[in-house]
Amino acid sequence: MIFTSFWSKPLPTGMIRIGISRGSPRWMKPGPRIPELAPGSSWFYTATDPEEFRSAYVGQLACVDVSETLDRIERIAQGRPAVLTCFCRPGAVNFCHRSWVSVWLAHRARLDVPEFGMEDAGSGASHPLLPIEYRRASSEPVPLAQLPLF
């Protein structure tokens, strides 16, 4: 199982954090990372609205091989639940790139990747940290062609 979460979220023993942020917390022992899933340096600090961010990040994800990424997650996790982490704390931000990772994995690999501790809120196009203008109810079927995601 794969989840998303933030660095300071307490996790049960047996889960493994995999960093997908541009860096990792100084207060935490360095661990595995997948830097290809971190937001790009050329636009991360300049994207001023959710659409600009979405466009840049989705373009970045289009260049990442989902099968290789899943193989890497599997090798790192070694059978344990993997938690793709960054700094954004739910409620403190309006959206986070890890929600787009959930959408990307839903579309490219047919995986449900919910926010850890908020599993009932949905995953993919219903991930709770997806910008509200892109979010869909988990019970609402949305054809892929209607989502401006990938």
Secondary structure as the mmCIF struct_conf table of DSSP 4:
data_model
#
loop_
_struct_conf.conf_type_id
_struct_conf.id
_struct_conf.beg_label_comp_id
_struct_conf.beg_label_asym_id
_struct_conf.beg_label_seq_id
_struct_conf.end_label_comp_id
_struct_conf.end_label_asym_id
_struct_conf.end_label_seq_id
STRN STRN1 ILE A 2 PHE A 6
TURN_TY1_P TURN_TY1_P1 TRP A 7 SER A 8
BEND BEND1 LYS A 9 LYS A 9
TURN_TY1_P TURN_TY1_P2 THR A 13 GLY A 14
STRN STRN2 ILE A 16 GLY A 19
BEND BEND2 SER A 21 GLY A 23
TURN_TY1_P TURN_TY1_P3 ARG A 26 TRP A 27
BEND BEND3 MET A 28 MET A 28
STRN STRN3 ARG A 33 ARG A 33
HELX_RH_3T_P HELX_RH_3T_P1 PRO A 35 LEU A 37
BEND BEND4 ALA A 38 ALA A 38
HELX_LH_PP_P HELX_LH_PP_P1 PRO A 39 GLY A 40
TURN_TY1_P TURN_TY1_P4 SER A 41 THR A 46
BEND BEND5 ASP A 49 ASP A 49
HELX_RH_AL_P HELX_RH_AL_P1 PRO A 50 LEU A 61
TURN_TY1_P TURN_TY1_P5 ALA A 62 CYS A 63
BEND BEND6 VAL A 64 VAL A 64
HELX_RH_AL_P HELX_RH_AL_P2 VAL A 66 ALA A 77
TURN_TY1_P TURN_TY1_P6 GLN A 78 GLY A 79
BEND BEND7 ARG A 80 ARG A 80
HELX_LH_PP_P HELX_LH_PP_P2 PRO A 81 PRO A 81
STRN STRN4 ALA A 82 CYS A 86
BEND BEND8 PHE A 87 PHE A 87
HELX_LH_PP_P HELX_LH_PP_P3 CYS A 88 ARG A 89
STRN STRN5 PRO A 90 PRO A 90
TURN_TY1_P TURN_TY1_P7 GLY A 91 ALA A 92
STRN STRN6 VAL A 93 VAL A 93
BEND BEND9 ASN A 94 ASN A 94
HELX_RH_AL_P HELX_RH_AL_P3 HIS A 97 ALA A 109
STRN STRN7 PRO A 114 GLU A 115
TURN_TY1_P TURN_TY1_P8 PHE A 116 GLY A 117
HELX_RH_3T_P HELX_RH_3T_P2 GLU A 119 ALA A 121
STRN STRN8 SER A 123 SER A 123
HELX_RH_3T_P HELX_RH_3T_P3 GLY A 124 SER A 126
TURN_TY1_P TURN_TY1_P9 PRO A 128 LEU A 129
BEND BEND10 LEU A 130 LEU A 130
TURN_TY1_P TURN_TY1_P10 ILE A 132 TYR A 134
TURN_TY1_P TURN_TY1_P11 SER A 138 SER A 139
BEND BEND11 GLU A 140 GLU A 140
HELX_RH_3T_P HELX_RH_3T_P4 LEU A 144 GLN A 146
BEND BEND12 LEU A 147 LEU A 147
TURN_TY1_P TURN_TY1_P12 PRO A 148 LEU A 149
#
